[in-house]
Amino acid sequence: MKISLSAKQEKILEFILVLAIVTVISISTLSAANPALNPPGRDGGFFMYVGKAIKSGAKLYADIWDSKGPLIFWINALGVGRDFSRWGVFGLELLFMSLAFCILYYSLKRHYGSLAGIVAVLAGALLLKPVIGPGNSTEEYSLLFTAISIASLILLIYKPKRGFWAFTLMGMMITLSFLLRANNIGTSAMVILTGFIHIILSKKGPKLWQALLFVLAGVLLVAVPVVVYFSLNGTLLAMLEASILYNFSYSTSSGKAFSNSLRPALSFFNAWLAVFILIWIYGIRQLVSQIKDKKIDSVLVLTVLAFPVEALMSSISGRGHNHYFICWIPALMLLAAYFISKASIIIKNKYLSEIQTKRLPITLGIILLILLAGSFNSVFQTTKLIGASIIRPNVNREYRDALSEKIMEITEASDKVLVFGGQAGINMMSQRDSINTALFYPAINDSDIGLQVQADFFETLKQEQPRLIIDMHAIYPEHIPAINPETQQNQRFVVNFSSNLNEVIAWINEHYEEHETIDNYIIYRLKNNQ
């Protein structure tokens, strides 16, 4: 029996299948971020903790200090519970990632066809897995804003009369990415540049000066409320100093500001990186031919520009952390879609054509079944846990390690616990607040801003005197110093520390005593006479 669907029904079915595919992909990709199975990551746990602190009334950049933009903390404040629950944040991660992949699929489908969109999404998921880590990073949330930027360019190309909305969205998205982290704007910036090039060459849509005003309007729509918020809180200057001035000084402090990109990218993406470099080179050749023929594909312009710019932006970061390369994913998806579109033209296979038209729902259904078969346990378990958390939110279903259990056992709910070196995820799991300061100390550099933050940390430490201090040097022996001076002398570090570290360590040893060691974490407890 043959089932016949109307065009509208086919579109609805396609949307349902695509949504199911990107949801399964997102759950599988974010498996390490599942609150029931894993601890929060070092950065992600810190963002959650600051989000919880903000929700409890703390002032960002005053009570709690960090060099990231404010948006990552606001997102976490939206998701994290006052009881330290992590499920809301995990739900936001799934939502952001699913929407990003869905938007990129439809955008690339509009320009290159369904097959290119499907392959690009699958390629993006494959390449995202080795760099996503435990999740909840600034780069992860930027994926959605970058996807909307690319969709805005597609809107401009195919509906030039909607240039106002296209350029305004571009301005809004680049600002949102900037508010997460300044280095996250690479592809979004190239989208704006490509949009300008497109309206100049096509002579369709708004004038260049109008487009500039539209982008500016988008920037202001996001930036003005942020400026007003921090101005009213008296922390505008502190926010600008931390998220822009200090952030750049931190990025360049490694001495490798522009040379730390391709080598770690090769370790994360392996041979796939060479494949994408070859596609990029081929794209450049095709673009040169198009320029000669005066028939330029604006999406190809973006594809050629985005890849090297993202490599440059991750180089400026000065360090090769895996999450820095999340921002490469949309650029690599553009390359994948372009390659498939060219391959489809060359092959000219009838079956390939039907995959994108008559057989599209069947193709999507088969892909969904394959993805479910490969990640059924993860998807089923995650879906069950999310549902249970919604139905009975008061039941604790989150992972808690032995250290966190011990902290809860030997402290009161009102006691403060400082994890020396910044693993505030332990505060989340143990449901204990830390002191109000820069929790990534002693990784604060010796810039003018950094020196003030170092001094503030020491003063806050002496004033608030946390009940426990957790020494995690055995977990990160090359990056975090031991509290015990003799142990510290035998360490070999690959990073520089705050200039007042010795003074801080001496004070800790004077006022704290070693209590016990759990899973290589050393617990220091405030002496009884303090």
Buried (B, 14 or more C-beta within 10 A) or exposed (E): EEEEEEEEEBEEBBBEBBBBBBBBBBBBBBBBBBBBBBBBBBBBBBBBBBBBBBBEEBBBBBBBBBBBBBBBBBBBBEBBBEEBBBBBBBBBBBBBBBBBBBBBBBBBBBBBBBBBBBBBBBBBBBBBBBBBBBBBBBBBBBBBBBBBBBBBBBBBBEEBEBBBBBBBBBBBBBBBBBBBBBBBBBBBBBBBBBBBBBBEBEEEBBEEEBBBBBBBBBBBBBBEEBBEBBEEBEBBEBBBBBBBBBBBBBBBBBEBBEEBBEEBBEEBBEEBBEBBBEBBEBBBEBBEEBEEEEEBBBBBBBBBBBBBBBBEBBBBBBBBBBBBBBBBBBBBBBBBBBBBBBBBEEEEEEEBBEBBEEBBBEBBBEBBEEBBEEBEEBBEBBEEBBEBBEEEBEEEBBBBBEBBEBBBEEBEEEBBBBBBBBBBBBBBBBBBBBBBBBBBBBBBBBBEBBBBBBBBBBEBBEEBBBBBBBBBBBBBBEBBBBBBEEBBEEEEEEBBBBBBBBEBBEBBBEBBEEBEEBEEBBBBBBEEEE
